[in-house]
Amino acid sequence: DTHGVSPSLLLAIWGIETNFGKTPGTFPIGSALATLAFAGRARRRTYFTAQLRYYCSEIRPLQGEGRSIYGSWAGASGHMQFMPETYAKFGVSYCSTGPANIWASIPDALMSAANYLAAEGLHEDDYLIKKTDIETEVDYSWDGTNYAAEAIVWDERGLKIEGAKDEEKYFCVSPVGRHGPRILLGGQALALYKYNRSINYVLAVSKLATMIDGGHIDWSWDRTARPLGRSELTELQSVLTDLGYNAGASDGIIGPDTVRAVMQAQNGLGIEPDGYPDLELLARLKTLKD
C-alpha cells in the first residue's frame, strides 16, 4: 500500500487488462512497435517511434538473445499492459533483484501500476463513481472528460453534487444515452482514464473493483438499444454528411464531430439530443435521404 492506491482497483485493472495474467498478448512487441512507427499518420508515427526507442533501450536488453516479449498489437505488455515509456518511467522492482519484471513478477507489475496511478493523482480515499443514476436536466453536450469541472461549475450547469470536494473535478458519462443511466465520476476516474483512454474501460474497472470489495453497482438499461456496428456507424456518418451535417470522416469511429452531428440531427427529428447513435436514428435519417 506504499502508493496509496486501492488493492481492489489494482486487481480490477489486472483482471480487465490480461485476465489476471492469463492473456498478456500474442504479438512480439518489438515488431509491433516497429510496424506502427513506420505506418499510419504522422502523429501516430511520432508516438510509436518514441515507444520503439524506449523498447530498444529499456526492454529489449531484458529479453535475452533470440527471445521476444509478447504483448498487444499496440506494443503494451506485462501483467498490467505497460507501454515501454510507462515502464521506463514508472516500473518498480518490488520483489526482483534487477530491473522491474512486470512480465513474470506479479508484485512488480502491481506495484508499478500503483506507482503510475499515484503519479497521475489517484488516491485510495477517492471514489471512481460518485452516483450511478443522475436525475438532472443538464444538457448531454456537457458529457465527457473534456467537460470535467469542479462542483461549483456543475452547480451553475444545473447539477448539485452532494459532499463534493472543493478542488476535485467531476464529469458525467451516458454510455447508452437516453436509454440508460447517466453516471457521475470523480477525479480518481480521470486518473484511471489516463491509464486507458476509454470510458467503457473506466466503467468496467470501476464495477469490477466494487465487486472485489463486496459491493454492487446496478447499471440497467434498455438492452434493445444496442450500439451500432462499425459498418452501421460508417453508413450513419455518410447519411449525416449527405443531409448536410458535418459528421467528420465516414470511418465507423465515433468522434466529437459525429456526436455533434448526431445531436443536431436528433434535434431536427424531435428526439432527445443525447448524441447516442442508434438504429432508430439511422432508420429515420435513411428515410429522409430517400
C-alpha positions, 0 to 999 in steps of 0.5 A: 500500500506504499502508493496509496492506491486501492488493492481492489482497483489494482486487481480490477485493472489486472483482471480487465487488462490480461485476465489476471495474467492469463492473456498478456498478448500474442504479438512480439512487441518489438515488431509491433512497435516497429510496424506502427512507427513506420505506418499510419499518420504522422502523429501516430508515427511520432508516438510509436517511434518514441515507444520503439526507442524506449523498447530498444533501450529499456526492454529489449536488453531484458529479453535475452538473445533470440527471445521476444516479449509478447504483448498487444498489437499496440506494443503494451505488455506485462501483467498490467499492459505497460507501454515501454515509456510507462515502464521506463518511467514508472516500473518498480522492482518490488520483489526482483533483484534487477530491473522491474519484471512486470512480465513474470513478477506479479508484485512488480507489475502491481506495484508499478501500476500503483506507482503510475496511478499515484503519479497521475493523482489517484488516491485510495480515499477517492471514489471512481463513481460518485452516483450511478443514476443522475436525475438532472436536466443538464444538457448531454453536450456537457458529457465527457472528460473534456467537460470535467469541472469542479462542483461549483461549475456543475452547480451553475450547469444545473447539477448539485453534487452532494459532499463534493470536494472543493478542488476535485473535478467531476464529469458525467458519462451516458454510455447508452444515452437516453436509454440508460443511466447517466453516471457521475465520476470523480477525479480518481476516474480521470486518473484511471482514464489516463491509464486507458483512454476509454470510458467503457474501460473506466466503467468496467474497472470501476464495477469490477473493483466494487465487486472485489470489495463486496459491493454492487453497482446496478447499471440497467438499461434498455438492452434493445438499444444496442450500439451500432456496428462499425459498418452501421456507424460508417453508413450513419456518418455518410447519411449525416454528411449527405443531409448536410451535417458535418459528421467528420470522416465516414470511418465507423469511429465515433468522434466529437464531430459525429456526436455533434452531428448526431445531436443536431440531427436528433434535434431536427427529428424531435428526439432527445439530443443525447448524441447516442447513435442508434438504429432508430436514428439511422432508420429515420435519417435513411428515410429522409435521404430517400 
